[in-house]
């Protein structure tokens, strides 16, 4: 252990802005519940399922800092136990297909990406949200590249699992 201290945080470029879910938390909670219902339907058909419960979802690159990263997709912050399960799953199965269910409310897109390993009959349900105006750079780059990634990571580690979506259009309005 060292005596080093974490430097004080300074306000970022979005300080003072309302969170994209302000006034829409009930909608978000409904989307997460929808993901759980979709998972039950898959389970009824014999699939193993994993529903992620994101604490935060961030479009990459951020519209306010478009040159801050080369990553294109969504940074999805999940509980450590869900991340561990997902990490094990991606090592043992080829996730080669996905479906997207999407709705829009007050300029916010809510979606559930169902990433599937057909041969292993496993499906990961990833609820997402983003403000349409906050995702302009993401939409542009993903469209140019013809894919986007879901960068799923836990709070307590600097690791991530990447789930590729070869056609980004279903996530965009």
N, C-alpha and C positions, 0 to 999 in steps of 0.2 A: 504494500500500500504506500502511496506517496502522499505528500502534503499538497500536491497540485490541486488547484480548485478549478472548477468549470468556470470559464469566463461568463460574465453576465450576458444574458440574451438581450439583443437590441431589437426593436420593432422591425419586422420584415417589410417588404414592399406592399403587402396586403393588410398591414396593421390597420385596424379600425373598420375594415369591411365586414359586413354581415356574412356569416357562414351560409353557404348555398342552401342548407336545409332549414334555415330560419323560417318558421311558420309551416314547414312541410314534414316535420318529424313523424307525424301520424302516417303520412303517405309512405315514407321510408320504412317504417315499421311494418306496414302492410305489404310492401315489396319483399321484405325478409320473410314474412309469413307465407307469401306466395311461393317463395323458393322452397320453403319447407313442405308445402303442399305438393309442389311439382316433384320433390324428392320422394314423397310417399307414393306417388303414382309410379315412379320408376321402380321403387322397392316392390310394389305389387306385381311388377313384371319380372321380378327376379334380379334386379340390379342392386349393387352396393352403392350407397350414396354418401356424399360428404357435403353438407351445407356450410358454407363459410358465413361468418357474421362480422363483416367489416366494421371497424371502429371509425375508419376514415378512408375516403377514396379521393385520389388526386389525379387529375389529368396530367399527362406528361407528353411534351414539355408544358410547363405552366404558361398560360397566356401572358402573364406579367413578366416572365423571364424566359423567353423562347430559346435563348442560346445556352441555358443553364445545363442542359443534358441532351444526349443523343438518343435517349430512350424515348420510345413512342408507344403510348398506351395508358394504362392506369396503374398507379401505385395503390395497392390494396393492403391496408393494415389489418391483420387478423390476430386473434388470441394465439398464444404460443402453442397450445394443444392442437388447435386446428392446423396450424402451420406444420407441426410435426407429422400429423396424419397425412397432409397433402404431400409433404416431402417423401414419405414412404410410398405413397401411391404413384408418384411420377417416376420413381425408380423401378417400379415393378410392372408398369403398364404404359402402353403407347396411346396417349390422348390425341386422337386423330380426327375428331369431329366435334362440332359444337352447334348449339342452337341459341338464339337470342330472343328473349321476350322483352318488350319495351313499351313504355308509356311516358307521356310528358305532362307536367303540371307546372304552371307558372314559370316557364322558362327553364325548368330543370328536367332532365331526362333521367328516368329510373329504368333500370334494366336488370334482367337476370341472364347471365351467360351460363349455359349448361355445357360444360366441357366434358366430352365423353371418350372413354376407351372402349370401343365396341367389343373387341375380342375378350377383354377382361370383364365386361359388363359392369364398369364403374363409371359413375358420373359425379362431377364436382359442380356444385351450384354456387355461382359467384354473383351476389347482388352488387349492383353498381349504381352510382348516381353522379351526375355532373351538370353544372350550369352551362347552358348552350353558349353563352357569351364567353365563358371561361375556357372553352375547349376549341376555339378556332384554330389555334396552332396545331393541336392534336389532330383534328379532322383533316387539315391540309396535309400534314406529313403522313398520316396513316393512309390517306387516299393516294398520295404519290407512291408510297412504298407498297401498297397493296396488302398490308397486314398491320396488326397492332398486337401488343402483348399485355397480358395482365401480370404485373409484377407483384406477386403475393409475398408479404413479409410479416414477421412478428415485430412487436414493439421492442423486445429486449435483445435483438440480434441484428447483425449487419449482413444477413443472408436473405436470399429470396428465391422463390420458385417462379419461373416464367411459363405462362400458358399462352401459346401463339394462336391468334385468330387470323387465318389467312385471307379473310374478306372482312375488312372493318365496317363496311357499309351497314350491316344490320344494327350496329350500335349507334348510328347517327341518324338524326332526323332529316 
